[in-house]
């Protein structure tokens, strides 16, 4: 795996779709701007069905993207990097996030970063913990 340094000032649009929640977040120069999400809630007494979670994510992703970009006045062309959760997680749900990330990159000048769920979690912890910030994206 190659490591690419990220420019000093970046606008990051992260995509998370590993299981029951689909969410998008914006980070600019290490500062969290905001996050939107929608959770798939299966019927009472029933577990998460991967296909149904994926259908939920696909149904809500476009509106959540419009909401996030609109709320923060961000133009998709200004996004530098689009990291997305590549697993572990529910395969069909993960695929929705990967497809959205790829579509965003193809429709803008952004780069995309494949990230494991563990890596994304550690990055969020680093951003939330002063002194542990990093400027690297895997």
C-alpha positions, 0 to 999 in steps of 0.5 A, a space after each residue: 500500500 502506498 502512502 500519499 501525503 495530503 496537502 496542507 489545507 484540504 477539504 475532506 468528504 468522508 463516506 461511511 456505510 459499513 453497516 446500519 448507518 450511512 453517514 457523510 462528514 466534512 473536515 477542512 484542514 483538520 477541523 470537523 465542519 459537520 456530519 449527516 447520517 441516517 440509520 437503517 432500523 430493521 423491524 423489532 426482533 429482526 437483525 440487520 439484513 445486508 441487502 435491506 441496509 444497502 437499499 436504505 443507504 442508496 435511497 438516502 445517500 443523495 439527499 444526505 449529500 445535498 444536505 451536507 454540501 448545502 448546509 456548509 456551502 461546499 461545492 463538490 469541485 472544492 473537495 480534495 479527498 474522498 475517503 470511504 470505509 472499505 470494511 470490515 462491514 456488510 458487503 452490500 452496504 459497503 458497496 453503496 459507499 464505495 460507489 458514491 465515493 467513486 462517483 464523487 471523485 469522477 465528477 470532481 477533481 478529488 482523489 479517493 482513499 480506500 480506508 478500513 473501518 479501523 483506520 477511519 476510527 483511528 483518524 477520527 480519534 486523532 482529529 478529536 484528540 489534540 496533539 495526535 493529528 496526522 496529515 497522511 492518508 492511506 
